[in-house]
Amino acid sequence: MPYDKDEQSYLSQLGARIRKLRKAKQLSQEALAFEADLDRTYVSSVERGERNIAVLNLAKLARALGVEVSTLLQEE
């Protein structure tokens, strides 16, 4: 089911925050995926805002990035 404009915007912003934190930690998508026990293509699609990420996977990414889940969800 396609996302409406607001939902897509939120997913894109979330992905951008994850990408920004990953790059600040100087991690490749592959390294982040390994640390989070996720597939690299999954991480890539999350960063592009193409996935409605599950809460448990969000927690895995937060842990791998060394931040709280709330940090990933904070709008700038």
PyMOL Python script that loads the backbone (N, CA, C, O; Angstrom):
from pymol import cmd

cmd.read_pdbstr("""\
ATOM      1  N   MET A   1       0.842  -1.179   0.000  1.00  0.00           N
ATOM      2  CA  MET A   1       0.000   0.000   0.000  1.00  0.00           C
ATOM      3  C   MET A   1       0.889   1.245   0.000  1.00  0.00           C
ATOM      4  O   MET A   1       1.759   1.380   0.860  1.00  0.00           O
ATOM      5  N   PRO A   2       0.685   2.128  -0.929  1.00  0.00           N
ATOM      6  CA  PRO A   2       1.512   3.338  -0.985  1.00  0.00           C
ATOM      7  C   PRO A   2       1.240   4.252   0.213  1.00  0.00           C
ATOM      8  O   PRO A   2       0.145   4.269   0.777  1.00  0.00           O
ATOM      9  N   TYR A   3       2.259   4.997   0.572  1.00  0.00           N
ATOM     10  CA  TYR A   3       2.140   5.930   1.691  1.00  0.00           C
ATOM     11  C   TYR A   3       1.628   7.267   1.190  1.00  0.00           C
ATOM     12  O   TYR A   3       1.893   7.661   0.054  1.00  0.00           O
ATOM     13  N   ASP A   4       0.881   7.972   2.059  1.00  0.00           N
ATOM     14  CA  ASP A   4       0.468   9.317   1.663  1.00  0.00           C
ATOM     15  C   ASP A   4       1.664  10.256   1.800  1.00  0.00           C
ATOM     16  O   ASP A   4       2.726   9.860   2.280  1.00  0.00           O
ATOM     17  N   LYS A   5       1.480  11.485   1.380  1.00  0.00           N
ATOM     18  CA  LYS A   5       2.585  12.449   1.315  1.00  0.00           C
ATOM     19  C   LYS A   5       3.229  12.683   2.682  1.00  0.00           C
ATOM     20  O   LYS A   5       4.456  12.729   2.781  1.00  0.00           O
ATOM     21  N   ASP A   6       2.432  12.828   3.725  1.00  0.00           N
ATOM     22  CA  ASP A   6       2.968  13.060   5.069  1.00  0.00           C
ATOM     23  C   ASP A   6       3.731  11.847   5.588  1.00  0.00           C
ATOM     24  O   ASP A   6       4.796  11.984   6.191  1.00  0.00           O
ATOM     25  N   GLU A   7       3.178  10.661   5.348  1.00  0.00           N
ATOM     26  CA  GLU A   7       3.854   9.436   5.789  1.00  0.00           C
ATOM     27  C   GLU A   7       5.192   9.275   5.074  1.00  0.00           C
ATOM     28  O   GLU A   7       6.199   8.939   5.696  1.00  0.00           O
ATOM     29  N   GLN A   8       5.197   9.514   3.772  1.00  0.00           N
ATOM     30  CA  GLN A   8       6.431   9.387   3.001  1.00  0.00           C
ATOM     31  C   GLN A   8       7.466  10.394   3.467  1.00  0.00           C
ATOM     32  O   GLN A   8       8.655  10.081   3.540  1.00  0.00           O
ATOM     33  N   SER A   9       7.022  11.595   3.779  1.00  0.00           N
ATOM     34  CA  SER A   9       7.928  12.626   4.276  1.00  0.00           C
ATOM     35  C   SER A   9       8.554  12.191   5.599  1.00  0.00           C
ATOM     36  O   SER A   9       9.755  12.362   5.809  1.00  0.00           O
ATOM     37  N   TYR A  10       7.744  11.632   6.482  1.00  0.00           N
ATOM     38  CA  TYR A  10       8.262  11.187   7.777  1.00  0.00           C
ATOM     39  C   TYR A  10       9.289  10.071   7.596  1.00  0.00           C
ATOM     40  O   TYR A  10      10.343  10.091   8.232  1.00  0.00           O
ATOM     41  N   LEU A  11       8.988   9.092   6.730  1.00  0.00           N
ATOM     42  CA  LEU A  11       9.932   7.998   6.487  1.00  0.00           C
ATOM     43  C   LEU A  11      11.230   8.516   5.873  1.00  0.00           C
ATOM     44  O   LEU A  11      12.311   8.040   6.219  1.00  0.00           O
ATOM     45  N   SER A  12      11.130   9.475   4.977  1.00  0.00           N
ATOM     46  CA  SER A  12      12.326  10.054   4.359  1.00  0.00           C
ATOM     47  C   SER A  12      13.170  10.802   5.381  1.00  0.00           C
ATOM     48  O   SER A  12      14.397  10.712   5.361  1.00  0.00           O
ATOM     49  N   GLN A  13      12.514  11.544   6.278  1.00  0.00           N
ATOM     50  CA  GLN A  13      13.243  12.272   7.316  1.00  0.00           C
ATOM     51  C   GLN A  13      13.917  11.310   8.291  1.00  0.00           C
ATOM     52  O   GLN A  13      15.055  11.535   8.703  1.00  0.00           O
ATOM     53  N   LEU A  14      13.224  10.250   8.656  1.00  0.00           N
ATOM     54  CA  LEU A  14      13.809   9.238   9.540  1.00  0.00           C
ATOM     55  C   LEU A  14      15.041   8.623   8.885  1.00  0.00           C
ATOM     56  O   LEU A  14      16.084   8.485   9.523  1.00  0.00           O
ATOM     57  N   GLY A  15      14.921   8.258   7.620  1.00  0.00           N
ATOM     58  CA  GLY A  15      16.049   7.692   6.897  1.00  0.00           C
ATOM     59  C   GLY A  15      17.227   8.644   6.825  1.00  0.00           C
ATOM     60  O   GLY A  15      18.378   8.227   6.949  1.00  0.00           O
ATOM     61  N   ALA A  16      16.940   9.920   6.625  1.00  0.00           N
ATOM     62  CA  ALA A  16      18.006  10.926   6.559  1.00  0.00           C
ATOM     63  C   ALA A  16      18.721  11.053   7.902  1.00  0.00           C
ATOM     64  O   ALA A  16      19.939  11.227   7.940  1.00  0.00           O
ATOM     65  N   ARG A  17      17.972  10.968   9.006  1.00  0.00           N
ATOM     66  CA  ARG A  17      18.603  11.033  10.334  1.00  0.00           C
ATOM     67  C   ARG A  17      19.502   9.825  10.563  1.00  0.00           C
ATOM     68  O   ARG A  17      20.594   9.957  11.116  1.00  0.00           O
ATOM     69  N   ILE A  18      19.049   8.652  10.141  1.00  0.00           N
ATOM     70  CA  ILE A  18      19.864   7.445  10.289  1.00  0.00           C
ATOM     71  C   ILE A  18      21.135   7.575   9.455  1.00  0.00           C
ATOM     72  O   ILE A  18      22.227   7.269   9.934  1.00  0.00           O
ATOM     73  N   ARG A  19      20.998   8.025   8.214  1.00  0.00           N
ATOM     74  CA  ARG A  19      22.162   8.205   7.332  1.00  0.00           C
ATOM     75  C   ARG A  19      23.151   9.208   7.931  1.00  0.00           C
ATOM     76  O   ARG A  19      24.359   8.972   7.923  1.00  0.00           O
ATOM     77  N   LYS A  20      22.637  10.321   8.449  1.00  0.00           N
ATOM     78  CA  LYS A  20      23.491  11.359   9.036  1.00  0.00           C
ATOM     79  C   LYS A  20      24.286  10.801  10.218  1.00  0.00           C
ATOM     80  O   LYS A  20      25.487  11.047  10.327  1.00  0.00           O
ATOM     81  N   LEU A  21      23.628  10.058  11.095  1.00  0.00           N
ATOM     82  CA  LEU A  21      24.315   9.463  12.245  1.00  0.00           C
ATOM     83  C   LEU A  21      25.334   8.418  11.795  1.00  0.00           C
ATOM     84  O   LEU A  21      26.433   8.335  12.344  1.00  0.00           O
ATOM     85  N   ARG A  22      24.961   7.622  10.795  1.00  0.00           N
ATOM     86  CA  ARG A  22      25.884   6.591  10.283  1.00  0.00           C
ATOM     87  C   ARG A  22      27.147   7.242   9.735  1.00  0.00           C
ATOM     88  O   ARG A  22      28.259   6.797  10.021  1.00  0.00           O
ATOM     89  N   LYS A  23      26.971   8.290   8.952  1.00  0.00           N
ATOM     90  CA  LYS A  23      28.128   8.969   8.369  1.00  0.00           C
ATOM     91  C   LYS A  23      28.963   9.665   9.436  1.00  0.00           C
ATOM     92  O   LYS A  23      30.190   9.698   9.337  1.00  0.00           O
ATOM     93  N   ALA A  24      28.314  10.219  10.451  1.00  0.00           N
ATOM     94  CA  ALA A  24      29.048  10.864  11.550  1.00  0.00           C
ATOM     95  C   ALA A  24      29.912   9.851  12.296  1.00  0.00           C
ATOM     96  O   ALA A  24      30.973  10.195  12.818  1.00  0.00           O
ATOM     97  N   LYS A  25      29.453   8.605  12.342  1.00  0.00           N
ATOM     98  CA  LYS A  25      30.223   7.529  12.989  1.00  0.00           C
ATOM     99  C   LYS A  25      31.209   6.887  12.016  1.00  0.00           C
ATOM    100  O   LYS A  25      31.927   5.951  12.370  1.00  0.00           O
ATOM    101  N   GLN A  26      31.236   7.401  10.785  1.00  0.00           N
ATOM    102  CA  GLN A  26      32.111   6.896   9.724  1.00  0.00           C
ATOM    103  C   GLN A  26      31.903   5.398   9.482  1.00  0.00           C
ATOM    104  O   GLN A  26      32.855   4.628   9.361  1.00  0.00           O
ATOM    105  N   LEU A  27      30.627   5.015   9.415  1.00  0.00           N
ATOM    106  CA  LEU A  27      30.269   3.626   9.138  1.00  0.00           C
ATOM    107  C   LEU A  27      29.712   3.520   7.724  1.00  0.00           C
ATOM    108  O   LEU A  27      28.990   4.405   7.264  1.00  0.00           O
ATOM    109  N   SER A  28      30.043   2.454   7.051  1.00  0.00           N
ATOM    110  CA  SER A  28      29.403   2.160   5.777  1.00  0.00           C
ATOM    111  C   SER A  28      28.037   1.537   6.077  1.00  0.00           C
ATOM    112  O   SER A  28      27.768   1.122   7.204  1.00  0.00           O
ATOM    113  N   GLN A  29      27.190   1.480   5.064  1.00  0.00           N
ATOM    114  CA  GLN A  29      25.911   0.793   5.251  1.00  0.00           C
ATOM    115  C   GLN A  29      26.154  -0.664   5.619  1.00  0.00           C
ATOM    116  O   GLN A  29      25.439  -1.232   6.446  1.00  0.00           O
ATOM    117  N   GLU A  30      27.149  -1.256   5.014  1.00  0.00           N
ATOM    118  CA  GLU A  30      27.465  -2.657   5.294  1.00  0.00           C
ATOM    119  C   GLU A  30      27.886  -2.844   6.751  1.00  0.00           C
ATOM    120  O   GLU A  30      27.454  -3.793   7.405  1.00  0.00           O
ATOM    121  N   ALA A  31      28.725  -1.945   7.258  1.00  0.00           N
ATOM    122  CA  ALA A  31      29.184  -2.051   8.647  1.00  0.00           C
ATOM    123  C   ALA A  31      28.028  -1.842   9.623  1.00  0.00           C
ATOM    124  O   ALA A  31      27.918  -2.557  10.619  1.00  0.00           O
ATOM    125  N   LEU A  32      27.169  -0.865   9.340  1.00  0.00           N
ATOM    126  CA  LEU A  32      26.013  -0.633  10.203  1.00  0.00           C
ATOM    127  C   LEU A  32      25.083  -1.839  10.178  1.00  0.00           C
ATOM    128  O   LEU A  32      24.602  -2.283  11.220  1.00  0.00           O
ATOM    129  N   ALA A  33      24.838  -2.359   8.999  1.00  0.00           N
ATOM    130  CA  ALA A  33      23.969  -3.529   8.874  1.00  0.00           C
ATOM    131  C   ALA A  33      24.531  -4.709   9.661  1.00  0.00           C
ATOM    132  O   ALA A  33      23.785  -5.423  10.330  1.00  0.00           O
ATOM    133  N   PHE A  34      25.832  -4.912   9.582  1.00  0.00           N
ATOM    134  CA  PHE A  34      26.471  -6.006  10.315  1.00  0.00           C
ATOM    135  C   PHE A  34      26.278  -5.822  11.815  1.00  0.00           C
ATOM    136  O   PHE A  34      25.895  -6.759  12.516  1.00  0.00           O
ATOM    137  N   GLU A  35      26.547  -4.609  12.309  1.00  0.00           N
ATOM    138  CA  GLU A  35      26.415  -4.325  13.743  1.00  0.00           C
ATOM    139  C   GLU A  35      24.971  -4.470  14.219  1.00  0.00           C
ATOM    140  O   GLU A  35      24.730  -4.865  15.360  1.00  0.00           O
ATOM    141  N   ALA A  36      24.017  -4.155  13.352  1.00  0.00           N
ATOM    142  CA  ALA A  36      22.600  -4.217  13.714  1.00  0.00           C
ATOM    143  C   ALA A  36      21.973  -5.571  13.387  1.00  0.00           C
ATOM    144  O   ALA A  36      20.798  -5.796  13.677  1.00  0.00           O
ATOM    145  N   ASP A  37      22.748  -6.471  12.787  1.00  0.00           N
ATOM    146  CA  ASP A  37      22.250  -7.785  12.366  1.00  0.00           C
ATOM    147  C   ASP A  37      21.076  -7.640  11.387  1.00  0.00           C
ATOM    148  O   ASP A  37      20.046  -8.304  11.510  1.00  0.00           O
ATOM    149  N   LEU A  38      21.275  -6.750  10.415  1.00  0.00           N
ATOM    150  CA  LEU A  38      20.295  -6.522   9.360  1.00  0.00           C
ATOM    151  C   LEU A  38      21.000  -6.632   8.012  1.00  0.00           C
ATOM    152  O   LEU A  38      22.228  -6.584   7.946  1.00  0.00           O
ATOM    153  N   ASP A  39      20.240  -6.778   6.958  1.00  0.00           N
ATOM    154  CA  ASP A  39      20.813  -6.839   5.622  1.00  0.00           C
ATOM    155  C   ASP A  39      21.160  -5.427   5.140  1.00  0.00           C
ATOM    156  O   ASP A  39      20.432  -4.478   5.429  1.00  0.00           O
ATOM    157  N   ARG A  40      22.259  -5.287   4.414  1.00  0.00           N
ATOM    158  CA  ARG A  40      22.672  -3.984   3.905  1.00  0.00           C
ATOM    159  C   ARG A  40      21.601  -3.363   3.026  1.00  0.00           C
ATOM    160  O   ARG A  40      21.377  -2.154   3.090  1.00  0.00           O
ATOM    161  N   THR A  41      20.936  -4.165   2.208  1.00  0.00           N
ATOM    162  CA  THR A  41      19.902  -3.610   1.331  1.00  0.00           C
ATOM    163  C   THR A  41      18.717  -3.079   2.139  1.00  0.00           C
ATOM    164  O   THR A  41      18.048  -2.135   1.717  1.00  0.00           O
ATOM    165  N   TYR A  42      18.460  -3.681   3.292  1.00  0.00           N
ATOM    166  CA  TYR A  42      17.399  -3.196   4.176  1.00  0.00           C
ATOM    167  C   TYR A  42      17.777  -1.822   4.726  1.00  0.00           C
ATOM    168  O   TYR A  42      16.963  -0.899   4.717  1.00  0.00           O
ATOM    169  N   VAL A  43      19.009  -1.693   5.202  1.00  0.00           N
ATOM    170  CA  VAL A  43      19.488  -0.409   5.727  1.00  0.00           C
ATOM    171  C   VAL A  43      19.413   0.656   4.631  1.00  0.00           C
ATOM    172  O   VAL A  43      18.983   1.782   4.881  1.00  0.00           O
ATOM    173  N   SER A  44      19.826   0.300   3.439  1.00  0.00           N
ATOM    174  CA  SER A  44      19.787   1.235   2.319  1.00  0.00           C
ATOM    175  C   SER A  44      18.363   1.713   2.045  1.00  0.00           C
ATOM    176  O   SER A  44      18.135   2.907   1.852  1.00  0.00           O
ATOM    177  N   SER A  45      17.415   0.796   2.029  1.00  0.00           N
ATOM    178  CA  SER A  45      16.028   1.182   1.739  1.00  0.00           C
ATOM    179  C   SER A  45      15.421   2.007   2.873  1.00  0.00           C
ATOM    180  O   SER A  45      14.582   2.873   2.624  1.00  0.00           O
ATOM    181  N   VAL A  46      15.833   1.750   4.113  1.00  0.00           N
ATOM    182  CA  VAL A  46      15.380   2.573   5.245  1.00  0.00           C
ATOM    183  C   VAL A  46      15.926   3.988   5.087  1.00  0.00           C
ATOM    184  O   VAL A  46      15.191   4.959   5.263  1.00  0.00           O
ATOM    185  N   GLU A  47      17.198   4.109   4.760  1.00  0.00           N
ATOM    186  CA  GLU A  47      17.809   5.431   4.592  1.00  0.00           C
ATOM    187  C   GLU A  47      17.164   6.220   3.455  1.00  0.00           C
ATOM    188  O   GLU A  47      17.121   7.449   3.499  1.00  0.00           O
ATOM    189  N   ARG A  48      16.671   5.531   2.455  1.00  0.00           N
ATOM    190  CA  ARG A  48      16.005   6.201   1.327  1.00  0.00           C
ATOM    191  C   ARG A  48      14.530   6.473   1.615  1.00  0.00           C
ATOM    192  O   ARG A  48      13.839   7.058   0.781  1.00  0.00           O
ATOM    193  N   GLY A  49      14.039   6.059   2.779  1.00  0.00           N
ATOM    194  CA  GLY A  49      12.642   6.285   3.139  1.00  0.00           C
ATOM    195  C   GLY A  49      11.680   5.372   2.418  1.00  0.00           C
ATOM    196  O   GLY A  49      10.509   5.712   2.246  1.00  0.00           O
ATOM    197  N   GLU A  50      12.159   4.216   1.995  1.00  0.00           N
ATOM    198  CA  GLU A  50      11.327   3.284   1.241  1.00  0.00           C
ATOM    199  C   GLU A  50      10.681   2.212   2.111  1.00  0.00           C
ATOM    200  O   GLU A  50       9.858   1.437   1.624  1.00  0.00           O
ATOM    201  N   ARG A  51      11.039   2.159   3.382  1.00  0.00           N
ATOM    202  CA  ARG A  51      10.499   1.126   4.273  1.00  0.00           C
ATOM    203  C   ARG A  51       9.872   1.743   5.507  1.00  0.00           C
ATOM    204  O   ARG A  51      10.361   2.731   6.054  1.00  0.00           O
ATOM    205  N   ASN A  52       8.785   1.139   5.925  1.00  0.00           N
ATOM    206  CA  ASN A  52       8.171   1.466   7.205  1.00  0.00           C
ATOM    207  C   ASN A  52       8.824   0.519   8.212  1.00  0.00           C
ATOM    208  O   ASN A  52       8.362  -0.603   8.418  1.00  0.00           O
ATOM    209  N   ILE A  53       9.886   0.985   8.823  1.00  0.00           N
ATOM    210  CA  ILE A  53      10.755   0.152   9.638  1.00  0.00           C
ATOM    211  C   ILE A  53      10.044  -0.353  10.894  1.00  0.00           C
ATOM    212  O   ILE A  53       9.310   0.391  11.545  1.00  0.00           O
ATOM    213  N   ALA A  54      10.268  -1.610  11.220  1.00  0.00           N
ATOM    214  CA  ALA A  54       9.708  -2.212  12.432  1.00  0.00           C
ATOM    215  C   ALA A  54      10.417  -1.654  13.664  1.00  0.00           C
ATOM    216  O   ALA A  54      11.592  -1.291  13.604  1.00  0.00           O
ATOM    217  N   VAL A  55       9.704  -1.590  14.765  1.00  0.00           N
ATOM    218  CA  VAL A  55      10.253  -1.039  16.006  1.00  0.00           C
ATOM    219  C   VAL A  55      11.506  -1.795  16.434  1.00  0.00           C
ATOM    220  O   VAL A  55      12.485  -1.174  16.848  1.00  0.00           O
ATOM    221  N   LEU A  56      11.494  -3.105  16.345  1.00  0.00           N
ATOM    222  CA  LEU A  56      12.667  -3.881  16.761  1.00  0.00           C
ATOM    223  C   LEU A  56      13.872  -3.579  15.880  1.00  0.00           C
ATOM    224  O   LEU A  56      14.998  -3.523  16.374  1.00  0.00           O
ATOM    225  N   ASN A  57      13.655  -3.385  14.598  1.00  0.00           N
ATOM    226  CA  ASN A  57      14.765  -3.041  13.707  1.00  0.00           C
ATOM    227  C   ASN A  57      15.263  -1.625  13.973  1.00  0.00           C
ATOM    228  O   ASN A  57      16.458  -1.352  13.857  1.00  0.00           O
ATOM    229  N   LEU A  58      14.356  -0.734  14.326  1.00  0.00           N
ATOM    230  CA  LEU A  58      14.757   0.621  14.708  1.00  0.00           C
ATOM    231  C   LEU A  58      15.639   0.568  15.952  1.00  0.00           C
ATOM    232  O   LEU A  58      16.634   1.287  16.047  1.00  0.00           O
ATOM    233  N   ALA A  59      15.268  -0.285  16.900  1.00  0.00           N
ATOM    234  CA  ALA A  59      16.066  -0.456  18.122  1.00  0.00           C
ATOM    235  C   ALA A  59      17.440  -1.036  17.798  1.00  0.00           C
ATOM    236  O   ALA A  59      18.436  -0.632  18.399  1.00  0.00           O
ATOM    237  N   LYS A  60      17.507  -1.971  16.862  1.00  0.00           N
ATOM    238  CA  LYS A  60      18.797  -2.548  16.461  1.00  0.00           C
ATOM    239  C   LYS A  60      19.706  -1.481  15.851  1.00  0.00           C
ATOM    240  O   LYS A  60      20.897  -1.421  16.154  1.00  0.00           O
ATOM    241  N   LEU A  61      19.130  -0.642  14.989  1.00  0.00           N
ATOM    242  CA  LEU A  61      19.924   0.420  14.370  1.00  0.00           C
ATOM    243  C   LEU A  61      20.385   1.435  15.408  1.00  0.00           C
ATOM    244  O   LEU A  61      21.533   1.879  15.379  1.00  0.00           O
ATOM    245  N   ALA A  62      19.497   1.800  16.321  1.00  0.00           N
ATOM    246  CA  ALA A  62      19.874   2.753  17.371  1.00  0.00           C
ATOM    247  C   ALA A  62      21.019   2.201  18.205  1.00  0.00           C
ATOM    248  O   ALA A  62      21.982   2.911  18.493  1.00  0.00           O
ATOM    249  N   ARG A  63      20.915   0.946  18.590  1.00  0.00           N
ATOM    250  CA  ARG A  63      21.971   0.318  19.394  1.00  0.00           C
ATOM    251  C   ARG A  63      23.287   0.307  18.623  1.00  0.00           C
ATOM    252  O   ARG A  63      24.338   0.617  19.185  1.00  0.00           O
ATOM    253  N   ALA A  64      23.235  -0.047  17.347  1.00  0.00           N
ATOM    254  CA  ALA A  64      24.451  -0.096  16.524  1.00  0.00           C
ATOM    255  C   ALA A  64      25.063   1.293  16.341  1.00  0.00           C
ATOM    256  O   ALA A  64      26.276   1.425  16.181  1.00  0.00           O
ATOM    257  N   LEU A  65      24.223   2.321  16.365  1.00  0.00           N
ATOM    258  CA  LEU A  65      24.707   3.702  16.222  1.00  0.00           C
ATOM    259  C   LEU A  65      25.086   4.322  17.562  1.00  0.00           C
ATOM    260  O   LEU A  65      25.650   5.416  17.605  1.00  0.00           O
ATOM    261  N   GLY A  66      24.780   3.632  18.647  1.00  0.00           N
ATOM    262  CA  GLY A  66      25.123   4.131  19.976  1.00  0.00           C
ATOM    263  C   GLY A  66      24.233   5.264  20.452  1.00  0.00           C
ATOM    264  O   GLY A  66      24.671   6.136  21.203  1.00  0.00           O
ATOM    265  N   VAL A  67      22.975   5.249  20.010  1.00  0.00           N
ATOM    266  CA  VAL A  67      22.023   6.288  20.414  1.00  0.00           C
ATOM    267  C   VAL A  67      20.736   5.627  20.908  1.00  0.00           C
ATOM    268  O   VAL A  67      20.519   4.431  20.713  1.00  0.00           O
ATOM    269  N   GLU A  68      19.897   6.425  21.544  1.00  0.00           N
ATOM    270  CA  GLU A  68      18.573   5.965  21.964  1.00  0.00           C
ATOM    271  C   GLU A  68      17.628   5.995  20.761  1.00  0.00           C
ATOM    272  O   GLU A  68      17.816   6.783  19.834  1.00  0.00           O
ATOM    273  N   VAL A  69      16.624   5.141  20.782  1.00  0.00           N
ATOM    274  CA  VAL A  69      15.619   5.144  19.717  1.00  0.00           C
ATOM    275  C   VAL A  69      14.995   6.532  19.588  1.00  0.00           C
ATOM    276  O   VAL A  69      14.712   6.990  18.481  1.00  0.00           O
ATOM    277  N   SER A  70      14.784   7.192  20.712  1.00  0.00           N
ATOM    278  CA  SER A  70      14.169   8.527  20.688  1.00  0.00           C
ATOM    279  C   SER A  70      14.991   9.520  19.864  1.00  0.00           C
ATOM    280  O   SER A  70      14.434  10.441  19.266  1.00  0.00           O
ATOM    281  N   THR A  71      16.293   9.339  19.831  1.00  0.00           N
ATOM    282  CA  THR A  71      17.153  10.211  19.022  1.00  0.00           C
ATOM    283  C   THR A  71      16.817  10.066  17.542  1.00  0.00           C
ATOM    284  O   THR A  71      16.805  11.051  16.803  1.00  0.00           O
ATOM    285  N   LEU A  72      16.547   8.851  17.116  1.00  0.00           N
ATOM    286  CA  LEU A  72      16.213   8.617  15.713  1.00  0.00           C
ATOM    287  C   LEU A  72      14.849   9.197  15.357  1.00  0.00           C
ATOM    288  O   LEU A  72      14.608   9.569  14.208  1.00  0.00           O
ATOM    289  N   LEU A  73      13.962   9.273  16.339  1.00  0.00           N
ATOM    290  CA  LEU A  73      12.594   9.722  16.085  1.00  0.00           C
ATOM    291  C   LEU A  73      12.397  11.223  16.236  1.00  0.00           C
ATOM    292  O   LEU A  73      11.349  11.749  15.862  1.00  0.00           O
ATOM    293  N   GLN A  74      13.393  11.919  16.779  1.00  0.00           N
ATOM    294  CA  GLN A  74      13.266  13.367  16.988  1.00  0.00           C
ATOM    295  C   GLN A  74      13.291  14.108  15.662  1.00  0.00           C
ATOM    296  O   GLN A  74      14.213  13.957  14.860  1.00  0.00           O
ATOM    297  N   GLU A  75      12.268  14.905  15.454  1.00  0.00           N
ATOM    298  CA  GLU A  75      12.231  15.725  14.246  1.00  0.00           C
ATOM    299  C   GLU A  75      13.089  16.959  14.454  1.00  0.00           C
ATOM    300  O   GLU A  75      13.124  17.528  15.545  1.00  0.00           O
ATOM    301  N   GLU A  76      13.774  17.362  13.409  1.00  0.00           N
ATOM    302  CA  GLU A  76      14.668  18.526  13.498  1.00  0.00           C
ATOM    303  C   GLU A  76      13.960  19.793  13.131  1.00  0.00           C
ATOM    304  O   GLU A  76      14.564  20.866  13.152  1.00  0.00           O
TER     305      GLU A  76
END
""", "prot")
cmd.dss("prot")
cmd.show_as("cartoon", "prot")
cmd.util.cbc("prot")
cmd.orient("prot")
